Structure formats: structure tokens, C-alpha cells
């Protein structure tokens, strides 16, 4: 283990996550309450569509965390070591999403029109896509996604924890080697999953940019959640002097960058569809051009880009914990509105409004996500204690 400064070594000894176990029980209670309320207070179709939004929301945070970890190893980013365990713990929740996918599979006939043979028979486009959009292949692909995501997340998480015990520097080199092909697997699976679970809600529509659109939102939400998680841990006395203003400043810069990247992808997708003016493409925006949905689009333009762009631009905001946490929380709300705008108009064309099922399913999926995150965090140190670049990370300063 690289020797940290004496004060840092003393602080490291106190980074035991076992006291975070209460978060698990809070999450379980919230999840069960939300699930019961969802099943009893909403119609079947409302439940399935709202569950899909909540599922995609929390899944995107975990997937963004996985991509962040893979990228840190590929780039050999020494600055991030003290921060990385927080991100690894978020990434390690991915296996639970295989279980949370069950309601989506059970509700596939309510969610996806291409599962109805009568609808397929009426549409030449659906018949042409039936080789890809069929229930058997849909299930096989979902299984492949979960194996890939859970496999990568579990492998990197366990190897990082094993290094805490052994101090073997070869583990770092091994993870750096695996991360590059892992990014390729990640890119392919996330792109196809976004097509399967969002684009195929309107199966006659297509966009070659939608996979990148969901990816951009995923990474943005992961950065925002990381800022909030570190802020919470600081408030509980963890990571102080270890994850410093310098580290949070860098995450703030990434958060700002991906506000711009998400906007670039969102605008390019809209602009190319508008310019091409092809009915098979414009139908997506036509469905969202009436009954209150244009208001949501304007809210996203202002709330997902303009406001956070100017708010996050100053250096002092990115170096202020409370201000950056406030900006991150705002972006997490906007990310929910983005996914809501992508999914719900397919089901609820009569107007843009939050229903009881939208709240209860967020509580359910979020509760189980939080429970898993608390359980993972309580079983390991909150810092990679014997990573060979730990001292470099603790002494990191922005130029």
C-alpha cells in the first residue's frame, strides 16, 4: 500500500461503511411501501408505464457509474482513486435491476405494441422489423444485457475490494486491461437496450442517435448522483479530507461538460429529424407537440440546459459543496422529466401531468435501489485502501 500522509492515514482508518447499513432498511421500507401503493392505487397500464420510467431512471444512474469506473481505469486516472469507491458502490447495484425488470416483462403487452399480432399484421413496418422485435429475441437480449452489466460491475467491484485485502498492484493493471473491452461491451448493450426499452415503444419511429441520447443522460445523472452521495457522506463525517474540494471540482467540470453534451445530442436528433421531414421520424415529435407536452419540452430546454449551463459555469460553484449539490439535485429532477417525456406520451397523450403511479413507482424502484446501495456500501471500506495511487489522489490539486 502506498503510504499516505499521516493525517490522511488516520482518516482512512475511519472510512468503514458498516454504519451505513441503516440505509438498507430505509430503502427496503420505501421500496415495499411504493410497490404496494403502486399495485393498489393505479391502473395496470399506468403502473407499467410509470414503472418503466422509474426503472430507466435508476438504471441510468447505475449504468453511468459503470461507464465512469471503466473510463477511470482506461485513462489510469490517479486523481479519482479516493472518489472511485463511491462510484463503484453505485455501479454494484446493477444486478438488482435484473429482478426489477420482471414487471416490464410481465407488462410487455401493455407497453409494446409490437407484441400484439393484430397490430403487426396491420403494419408493413412492424412486419419488416419482426425479426428483431419479437418476444423471444427481446427476452434473450435482455438476459445478455444483464449478464454483461452485472458481470462487469461485479468483477470490478470485487477486484477493487480484493485489493483492499491483498494490496496486490497487479489487480490495478488487470482492471485497466479489462476496462477497454468492457467499454465496447457497455456501448453495444446500452445502445441496444435503449432501442428495446424506449424506442420500441413507438416501433415505427427510429433514430440513429437515440442510444447516445440515453447514454448522455445516464452519465450526466451518474455524475449528479455522485456529487449528492459525496455531499451526504460528508454530512455524516465520512470522506472528509479524503474526497476534497479538488475532487468535487473535477466531478463538477464533468457534470458541466455533460450538460452540454446531452444538449448537443438532443438538439442534433431534433434538428436532423426536422430537416429531413420524414413521416417515420417526425411522428415522435408530433406525438409530443400537443396537450401540454410542448411545455415539458420547453422546461427541458431551460431546466436541462440553459439554467444548469450558466449555473455550473463559474469556478466557485464547482468548488462549493452546497451549491454543487443543489445543481446536481436539480439535474436529477430534470433527468426524470427527460425520461418521462420520452416514455409517457406513448400512453398518456391527453396531457402532461404526474399521476399517483409516477410517484409511487419512483418510490418503489428508488427504494430498492437505495437498499442495494446501502447494503453494498456497508460491506466495505468507503475508500480503496490499498490502491497504489491512493497517495497521489489524496494530494491531488487542480491547476
Secondary structure by P-SEA (a helix, b strand, c coil): cccccaaaaaaaaacccccaaaaaaaaaaaaaaaaaaaaccccaaaaaaaaaaaaaaaaaaaaaaaaaaaaaaaacccccccaaaaaaaaaaccccccccaaaaaaacccccccccaaaaaacaaaaaacccccaaaaaaaaaaaaaaaaaaaaaaaaaaaaaaccccaaaaaaaaaaaaaaaaaaaaaaaaaaaaccccccccccccaaaaaaaaaaaaaaaaaaaaaaaaaaaaccccccccaaaaaaaaaaaaaaaaaaaaaaaaaaaaaaaacccccaaaaaaacccaaaaaaaaaaccccaaaaaaaccccccccaaaaaaaaaaaaaaaaaaaaaacccccccccccccaaaaaaaaaaaaaaaaaaaaaaaacccccccccaaaaaaacccc
